[in-house]
Amino acid sequence: MQLATPTDTRKAEIARIVQTEHDIALLQLHLQELIDGAAFKGSHRSGQFLRYVVEQAIAGHFDSLKERLIGVELFGRSPSYDTGDDAIVRVTASDVRRRLLQHYGKYGATSEFRIILTLGSYIPEIIRSPLTKLDLHEPDAGQHHESKAARQGPPTVHPAPQNLISSFDPTQESPTSRSRSGIPWLRLGFVLTALNLIVGVAMFWTAHASKSETVPAAALPWSAFFSSPNATHLITSDPNIAEIQGFTGDQISVSDYANHNYIPEPNTLTPEINRFCRVILRGDKAAAVDTVIAVNIGQIAQASSRKIKVHAARDIQLSDLKTDDNFIFLGSPRSDPWSALFSDELDFRFVFDKDSRQEIIRNVHPRQHELTSYIPTAPGWATGQSFALIAFVKNPDQNGHVLLLAGENREGTEAAGRLVTDLARLSDVLQKCGVPPSGPLRQFELLLHLNMMAGSPNNVDVVACHILSGTSAH
């Protein structure tokens, strides 16, 4: 008779805890509160690490919770990197263990869940002790609720473009940008059902935990989406596609993506990289930032008595876009090739620079004081600058509209999502840009500049705004 190992026991307990979508949503809310709390304050990397291992465990991807795979998928290391010389995974795991002890030492008595990262393993132990005295839908006055504190850091040494429009703190929470959930790296069949529940739970939680209420959106782009008789679809990014392009050094065109050709020239790859690419392609996955953005957009839609339909990028066909529906795409062409279909409509276009092996933003119609190219200097967890784009355009040859939220890195996409779901801040930016909330329908682009400090955005500036031709009045 074979005895169960401690790892087997942890796996079985996780499977028991996440039997229903409601259970998953509650665990996700706990995870987000933990990461937003004081113990993880100031350590973006440790928070990302904890989110990654918990989400992989929830999805049942236990084989991915090994040092090398974590180094590659989470920290962008090469598949052949030397784990002996590069201890980033072990060092980060040690820091996470310390922060977990700090959090539960203070709040463990009122916590329904407890997450433990056992020494010698990256498969977390998750313990659930259902609360009997506290109603989760009506939190007790003494129940712990942490709001995300603004990150502080010294000024960046990289010169920033002239701030032409506005600036905002990407860590500042607003009534329309609060969220306590995130589901990175999950199978999208699982995500799309769980995400809808999590959107609902997060909106319910926000409505009870905050005195502020989300109001119906009366400004672009939401006024165009939610006054339309047609549905609005949100398309999540495909982070594994970005990883594969990084490993292979080749680009995946929208044509190849539409035809499910996800690995460029597989016969030219080493067996190790080829095998790794096929492993990470198992099941559709979504980036962590996509879930937060989807929840915030879901709140705005609910206030306007509308719904958002969420789809994985890999589940979309070209024919799905040839309708009069409205679409929201998350991620640049490198992580969501579908967004490349709208490049010809834009002044600011994502282009892959082969020399630097990174995505940059090219300005094809530069105006006074604008650059022709906007190049990131903060890859991975570095300090420097990065850029992101918010674009609202018409779907070519259709009657619907498209909103693109895309960054040169995931933090850029997150910043774009924060701004576009902060209704007051967005209205102020568009007003300065010449797009009055009550005026005619206008197509526009906003270029964002991010100061990155060790992988976290220190502040975000809106450095350019273009009102596009093809504007129509409604």
C-alpha positions as CSV (number, residue, x, y, z in Angstrom):
1,M,0.0,0.0,0.0
2,Q,1.5,3.3,-1.1
3,L,1.3,6.0,1.6
4,A,0.2,9.5,0.7
5,T,3.1,12.1,0.6
6,P,2.8,15.6,2.2
7,T,2.6,16.9,-1.4
8,D,-0.3,14.6,-2.2
9,T,-2.1,15.7,0.9
10,R,-1.7,19.4,-0.1
11,K,-3.0,18.7,-3.6
12,A,-6.0,16.8,-2.3
13,E,-6.9,19.5,0.2
14,I,-6.6,22.2,-2.5
15,A,-9.0,20.2,-4.7
16,R,-11.4,19.9,-1.8
17,I,-11.3,23.6,-1.1
18,V,-12.0,24.7,-4.7
19,Q,-14.8,22.3,-5.5
20,T,-17.2,25.1,-6.5
21,E,-16.8,28.4,-8.3
22,H,-18.1,30.2,-5.2
23,D,-15.3,28.7,-3.2
24,I,-12.8,29.7,-5.8
25,A,-14.1,33.3,-5.7
26,L,-13.8,33.5,-1.9
27,L,-10.2,32.2,-2.0
28,Q,-9.4,34.7,-4.8
29,L,-10.8,37.5,-2.6
30,H,-8.7,36.4,0.3
31,L,-5.6,36.2,-1.9
32,Q,-6.1,39.7,-3.2
33,E,-6.7,41.2,0.3
34,L,-3.5,39.4,1.5
35,I,-1.4,40.8,-1.4
36,D,-2.9,44.3,-0.9
37,G,-2.2,44.1,2.9
38,A,0.5,45.6,5.0
39,A,2.7,42.4,5.0
40,F,3.2,42.5,1.2
41,K,3.4,46.3,0.9
42,G,6.4,47.4,-1.0
43,S,7.2,43.9,-2.5
44,H,5.5,43.7,-5.9
45,R,7.7,40.6,-6.8
46,S,6.7,38.7,-3.7
47,G,3.0,39.5,-4.3
48,Q,3.3,38.3,-7.9
49,F,5.0,35.1,-6.7
50,L,2.3,34.3,-4.2
51,R,-0.4,35.0,-6.7
52,Y,1.3,32.8,-9.3
53,V,1.8,29.7,-7.1
54,V,-1.7,29.9,-5.6
55,E,-3.4,30.3,-9.0
56,Q,-1.4,27.5,-10.5
57,A,-2.4,25.3,-7.6
58,I,-6.1,26.2,-8.0
59,A,-5.9,25.3,-11.7
60,G,-4.3,22.0,-10.8
61,H,-1.1,22.9,-12.6
62,F,1.2,21.3,-10.0
63,D,3.8,20.3,-12.5
64,S,4.4,24.0,-13.2
65,L,5.3,24.6,-9.6
66,K,9.0,23.8,-10.0
67,E,11.9,26.1,-9.6
68,R,13.0,26.2,-13.3
69,L,9.4,26.6,-14.6
70,I,8.7,29.4,-12.1
71,G,11.9,31.2,-13.1
72,V,10.9,31.0,-16.8
73,E,7.2,31.8,-16.6
74,L,7.2,34.3,-13.8
75,F,10.6,36.0,-14.0
76,G,11.3,35.7,-17.7
77,R,14.4,33.5,-17.4
78,S,15.7,31.4,-20.3
79,P,14.5,27.8,-20.3
80,S,18.1,26.7,-19.9
81,Y,19.1,29.2,-17.1
82,D,21.3,27.9,-14.3
83,T,19.2,27.7,-11.1
84,G,22.4,27.2,-9.1
85,D,23.8,30.6,-10.1
86,D,20.4,32.4,-10.3
87,A,18.5,31.9,-7.0
88,I,15.7,34.4,-7.7
89,V,13.0,31.8,-7.2
90,R,14.4,30.5,-3.9
91,V,15.1,34.0,-2.5
92,T,11.6,35.2,-3.4
93,A,9.9,32.1,-1.9
94,S,11.8,32.8,1.4
95,D,10.6,36.4,1.4
96,V,7.0,35.2,0.8
97,R,7.2,32.8,3.7
98,R,8.3,35.6,6.0
99,R,5.5,37.9,4.8
100,L,2.8,35.2,5.2
101,L,3.9,34.6,8.8
102,Q,3.7,38.4,9.4
103,H,0.2,38.6,8.0
104,Y,-1.3,35.6,9.7
105,G,0.4,36.5,13.0
106,K,-1.7,39.6,13.1
107,Y,-4.9,38.6,11.2
108,G,-5.0,34.8,11.4
109,A,-7.7,34.7,14.0
110,T,-10.2,36.5,11.6
111,S,-9.1,34.8,8.4
112,E,-11.2,32.0,6.8
113,F,-8.2,30.9,4.7
114,R,-4.6,30.4,5.5
115,I,-1.9,30.0,2.8
116,I,1.4,28.4,3.8
117,L,4.5,27.9,1.6
118,T,6.3,24.9,3.1
119,L,10.1,24.8,3.0
120,G,11.4,22.7,0.1
121,S,8.2,23.0,-2.0
122,Y,6.5,25.6,-4.2
123,I,3.1,23.8,-3.9
124,P,1.3,25.9,-1.3
125,E,-0.7,24.5,1.6
126,I,-4.1,26.0,1.8
127,I,-6.2,25.6,4.9
128,R,-9.8,26.7,5.2
129,S,-11.6,27.2,8.5
130,P,-15.1,28.5,7.7
131,L,-16.0,31.5,9.8
132,T,-19.1,31.1,11.9
133,K,-19.4,34.5,13.6
134,L,-18.6,36.7,10.7
135,D,-20.9,37.3,7.8
136,L,-18.7,37.7,4.7
137,H,-21.3,39.8,2.9
138,E,-21.7,42.2,5.8
139,P,-18.2,42.5,7.3
140,D,-17.9,43.2,11.0
141,A,-16.6,46.6,12.0
142,G,-13.5,45.0,13.3
143,Q,-12.8,42.8,10.3
144,H,-9.6,43.5,8.6
145,H,-9.8,45.4,5.3
146,E,-6.5,46.6,3.8
147,S,-6.5,49.1,0.9
148,K,-3.5,49.2,-1.4
149,A,-1.1,51.9,-0.2
150,A,0.7,54.1,-2.7
151,R,4.2,52.8,-3.4
152,Q,7.0,55.2,-2.7
153,G,10.4,55.2,-4.5
154,P,13.2,57.6,-5.5
155,P,12.7,59.5,-8.8
156,T,13.7,57.6,-11.9
157,V,16.9,58.4,-13.5
158,H,15.4,58.1,-17.0
159,P,14.2,61.3,-18.6
160,A,10.4,61.2,-19.3
161,P,8.6,62.8,-22.2
162,Q,7.0,66.1,-21.7
163,N,3.7,65.7,-19.8
164,L,1.2,67.2,-22.2
165,I,-2.1,66.1,-20.7
166,S,-2.3,64.8,-17.2
167,S,-0.8,62.4,-14.6
168,F,-2.1,60.1,-12.1
169,D,-1.0,57.7,-9.4
170,P,-1.4,54.1,-10.7
171,T,-1.7,52.8,-7.1
172,Q,-4.5,55.1,-6.1
173,E,-7.8,53.3,-5.8
174,S,-11.0,55.0,-7.0
175,P,-14.7,53.8,-6.7
176,T,-14.6,52.4,-10.2
177,S,-11.1,50.8,-9.9
178,R,-11.4,48.7,-6.7
179,S,-11.0,45.0,-7.0
180,R,-10.2,42.1,-4.8
181,S,-9.7,39.4,-7.4
182,G,-7.3,38.1,-10.0
183,I,-7.0,34.9,-12.0
184,P,-3.7,34.6,-13.9
185,W,-2.5,31.6,-15.8
186,L,-5.7,29.5,-15.5
187,R,-7.4,27.3,-18.1
188,L,-9.7,29.7,-19.9
189,G,-12.6,27.3,-19.9
190,F,-12.3,27.4,-16.1
191,V,-11.6,31.2,-16.1
192,L,-14.5,32.3,-18.2
193,T,-17.0,30.7,-15.8
194,A,-15.2,31.6,-12.6
195,L,-14.4,35.1,-13.9
196,N,-18.1,35.9,-14.3
197,L,-18.8,34.8,-10.7
198,I,-15.8,36.7,-9.4
199,V,-16.9,39.9,-11.2
200,G,-20.3,39.5,-9.5
201,V,-18.8,38.8,-6.1
202,A,-16.3,41.6,-6.4
203,M,-19.1,44.1,-7.3
204,F,-21.2,42.9,-4.4
205,W,-18.3,43.1,-2.0
206,T,-17.4,46.6,-3.3
207,A,-21.0,47.8,-2.9
208,H,-21.0,46.7,0.8
209,A,-17.5,47.5,1.7
210,S,-17.4,51.1,0.2
211,K,-19.5,54.1,0.8
212,S,-18.9,55.2,-2.8
213,E,-21.1,53.9,-5.5
214,T,-20.3,53.4,-9.2
215,V,-22.4,55.6,-11.4
216,P,-23.5,54.9,-15.0
217,A,-20.8,55.9,-17.5
218,A,-21.8,59.1,-19.4
219,A,-18.5,59.6,-21.2
220,L,-16.5,57.9,-23.9
221,P,-15.8,55.1,-24.5
222,W,-18.4,53.7,-22.2
223,S,-21.3,55.9,-23.4
224,A,-20.8,54.5,-26.9
225,F,-20.6,50.9,-25.7
226,F,-23.5,50.9,-23.3
227,S,-25.9,53.0,-25.5
228,S,-25.4,50.5,-28.3
229,P,-28.1,47.9,-28.9
230,N,-25.3,45.4,-29.6
231,A,-23.3,43.3,-27.1
232,T,-19.8,44.3,-25.8
233,H,-17.1,41.6,-25.6
234,L,-13.9,41.7,-23.6
235,I,-11.0,39.7,-25.1
236,T,-8.3,38.7,-22.7
237,S,-4.6,38.5,-23.7
238,D,-2.7,35.3,-24.3
239,P,0.5,35.6,-22.2
240,N,1.9,32.2,-23.4
241,I,2.0,33.5,-26.9
242,A,4.2,36.4,-25.8
243,E,6.5,33.9,-24.0
244,I,6.8,31.7,-27.1
245,Q,7.8,34.7,-29.2
246,G,10.4,35.5,-26.6
247,F,11.9,32.0,-26.6
248,T,11.9,31.6,-30.4
249,G,12.8,35.2,-31.4
250,D,10.1,35.1,-34.1
251,Q,6.8,36.9,-34.5
252,I,3.4,35.3,-34.6
253,S,1.2,37.1,-37.2
254,V,-2.5,37.5,-36.7
255,S,-2.9,35.2,-39.7
256,D,-0.9,32.4,-38.0
257,Y,-2.7,33.0,-34.7
258,A,-6.1,32.8,-36.4
259,N,-5.0,29.5,-38.0
260,H,-3.8,28.1,-34.6
261,N,-0.1,28.1,-35.7
262,Y,1.3,29.1,-32.3
263,I,4.9,28.0,-32.6
264,P,6.9,29.6,-35.4
265,E,9.1,27.2,-37.3
266,P,9.0,24.4,-34.7
267,N,11.5,22.3,-36.7
268,T,14.2,24.9,-36.2
269,L,13.9,24.9,-32.3
270,T,15.9,22.8,-29.9
271,P,14.0,19.9,-28.4
272,E,14.0,21.6,-25.0
273,I,12.5,24.8,-26.2
274,N,10.0,23.0,-28.5
275,R,8.9,20.8,-25.6
276,F,8.6,23.8,-23.2
277,C,6.5,25.8,-25.7
278,R,4.1,22.9,-26.0
279,V,3.8,22.5,-22.3
280,I,2.9,26.1,-21.6
281,L,0.3,26.0,-24.4
282,R,-1.8,23.4,-22.6
283,G,-5.1,25.1,-21.9
284,D,-5.9,28.8,-22.6
285,K,-4.6,31.2,-19.9
286,A,-5.1,34.8,-19.0
287,A,-2.7,37.4,-17.5
288,A,-3.3,38.5,-13.9
289,V,-4.0,42.1,-14.9
290,D,-6.8,41.0,-17.2
291,T,-9.0,39.8,-14.4
292,V,-8.7,43.0,-12.4
293,I,-9.5,45.1,-15.5
294,A,-12.5,42.8,-16.4
295,V,-13.9,43.2,-12.8
296,N,-13.6,47.0,-13.0
297,I,-15.3,47.2,-16.4
298,G,-17.9,44.8,-15.1
299,Q,-18.8,47.3,-12.4
300,I,-19.2,50.1,-14.9
301,A,-21.4,47.9,-17.1
302,Q,-23.5,46.9,-14.2
303,A,-24.1,50.5,-13.2
304,S,-25.4,51.0,-16.8
305,S,-27.6,47.9,-16.6
306,R,-25.4,46.2,-19.2
307,K,-23.2,43.0,-19.2
308,I,-19.7,42.3,-20.6
309,K,-19.1,39.0,-22.3
310,V,-15.5,37.7,-21.6
311,H,-13.6,35.5,-24.1
312,A,-10.1,34.1,-24.4
313,A,-8.0,35.4,-27.3
314,R,-7.4,31.8,-28.4
315,D,-11.1,31.1,-28.6
316,I,-11.9,33.9,-31.0
317,Q,-12.2,33.5,-34.7
318,L,-11.9,36.2,-37.4
319,S,-15.5,35.8,-38.2
320,D,-16.5,36.7,-34.6
321,L,-15.1,40.2,-35.2
322,K,-17.0,40.8,-38.4
323,T,-20.1,41.9,-36.6
324,D,-21.6,45.2,-35.3
325,D,-20.8,44.2,-31.7
326,N,-18.3,46.2,-29.6
327,F,-15.0,44.8,-28.5
328,I,-12.4,45.5,-25.8
329,F,-8.9,44.0,-26.4
330,L,-6.4,43.6,-23.6
331,G,-2.7,43.5,-24.4
332,S,-0.5,44.5,-27.3
333,P,-0.1,42.5,-30.5
334,R,2.7,40.5,-28.9
335,S,0.3,39.1,-26.2
336,D,-3.0,39.5,-28.2
337,P,-2.4,39.2,-31.9
338,W,-6.0,40.2,-32.7
339,S,-5.2,43.8,-31.7
340,A,-2.9,44.0,-34.7
341,L,-6.0,44.1,-36.9
342,F,-6.6,47.7,-35.9
343,S,-3.1,49.0,-36.3
344,D,-3.9,50.8,-39.5
345,E,-6.5,52.9,-37.7
346,L,-3.9,54.2,-35.2
347,D,-1.2,56.9,-35.0
348,F,0.6,55.0,-32.2
349,R,1.4,51.5,-33.3
350,F,3.2,48.6,-31.6
351,V,6.2,47.4,-33.5
352,F,8.6,44.6,-32.6
353,D,12.2,45.9,-32.7
354,K,14.5,43.0,-33.7
355,D,17.7,44.7,-32.5
356,S,16.5,45.2,-28.9
357,R,14.1,42.2,-29.1
358,Q,11.3,44.1,-27.5
359,E,8.1,45.8,-28.4
360,I,8.1,49.6,-28.9
361,I,5.5,52.1,-29.9
362,R,6.0,54.0,-33.1
363,N,4.3,57.4,-33.7
364,V,3.5,57.4,-37.5
365,H,2.0,60.9,-37.3
366,P,4.1,62.8,-34.8
367,R,3.0,66.2,-33.7
368,Q,4.9,69.1,-32.2
369,H,7.1,68.0,-29.2
370,E,6.3,64.3,-29.8
371,L,8.8,61.5,-30.5
372,T,8.7,59.2,-33.5
373,S,9.3,56.1,-31.2
374,Y,8.7,55.4,-27.6
375,I,11.1,52.8,-26.3
376,P,10.9,51.0,-23.0
377,T,14.0,50.9,-20.8
378,A,12.6,48.7,-18.0
379,P,12.4,45.1,-19.0
380,G,11.4,42.5,-16.5
381,W,11.8,43.8,-12.9
382,A,14.1,46.7,-13.9
383,T,13.8,50.4,-13.1
384,G,13.3,52.8,-16.1
385,Q,10.4,53.8,-18.3
386,S,7.7,52.1,-20.3
387,F,4.6,53.1,-22.3
388,A,1.0,52.1,-22.9
389,L,-1.8,53.0,-25.2
390,I,-5.6,53.5,-24.8
391,A,-7.3,53.7,-28.2
392,F,-11.0,54.0,-29.1
393,V,-11.7,53.4,-32.8
394,K,-14.4,52.1,-35.1
395,N,-14.3,48.5,-36.1
396,P,-13.4,48.7,-39.9
397,D,-16.4,48.0,-42.2
398,Q,-18.6,47.4,-39.1
399,N,-20.9,49.6,-37.0
400,G,-19.4,48.7,-33.7
401,H,-16.4,50.2,-31.8
402,V,-13.2,48.8,-30.4
403,L,-11.3,49.8,-27.2
404,L,-7.6,48.8,-27.1
405,L,-5.8,48.7,-23.7
406,A,-2.2,47.7,-24.3
407,G,1.2,48.2,-22.7
408,E,4.7,47.5,-23.6
409,N,4.6,45.3,-20.5
410,R,1.9,44.0,-18.2
411,E,2.2,47.0,-15.9
412,G,1.4,49.2,-18.8
413,T,-1.8,47.3,-19.7
414,E,-2.8,47.5,-16.0
415,A,-2.2,51.3,-16.0
416,A,-4.3,51.7,-19.1
417,G,-7.1,49.6,-17.5
418,R,-6.9,51.7,-14.3
419,L,-7.3,55.0,-16.2
420,V,-10.1,54.0,-18.5
421,T,-12.2,52.6,-15.6
422,D,-11.6,55.7,-13.4
423,L,-14.5,57.7,-14.8
424,A,-13.7,61.1,-13.2
425,R,-10.0,61.0,-14.2
426,L,-10.8,59.7,-17.7
427,S,-13.3,62.5,-18.3
428,D,-10.8,65.1,-17.1
429,V,-8.1,63.8,-19.4
430,L,-10.4,63.6,-22.5
431,Q,-11.8,67.1,-21.7
432,K,-8.2,68.5,-21.9
433,C,-7.7,66.5,-25.0
434,G,-10.7,68.2,-26.7
435,V,-13.2,65.4,-26.3
436,P,-16.0,66.8,-24.2
437,P,-18.2,64.2,-22.5
438,S,-21.4,65.6,-23.9
439,G,-20.0,66.2,-27.4
440,P,-20.1,64.1,-30.6
441,L,-18.6,60.7,-30.8
442,R,-14.9,61.0,-31.2
443,Q,-12.2,58.4,-31.8
444,F,-9.0,59.0,-29.9
445,E,-5.7,57.7,-28.6
446,L,-4.0,58.3,-25.3
447,L,-0.3,57.6,-24.9
448,L,0.8,56.8,-21.3
449,H,4.3,57.0,-19.9
450,L,5.2,54.9,-16.8
451,N,8.1,55.4,-14.5
452,M,9.0,51.9,-13.4
453,M,10.7,51.2,-10.1
454,A,11.8,47.5,-9.7
455,G,8.9,46.2,-11.7
456,S,6.2,48.5,-10.3
457,P,4.9,51.7,-11.9
458,N,5.9,54.7,-9.7
459,N,3.6,57.2,-11.5
460,V,1.8,57.4,-14.9
461,D,1.6,60.4,-17.2
462,V,-0.6,61.0,-20.2
463,V,1.9,62.4,-22.6
464,A,0.0,62.5,-25.8
465,C,-3.5,62.6,-27.1
466,H,-4.6,62.3,-30.7
467,I,-8.2,62.8,-32.0
468,L,-8.4,60.5,-35.0
469,S,-10.0,61.2,-38.3
470,G,-13.1,59.2,-39.1
471,T,-14.9,60.7,-36.2
472,S,-18.7,60.5,-36.6
473,A,-21.5,62.3,-34.9
474,H,-24.2,60.5,-33.1
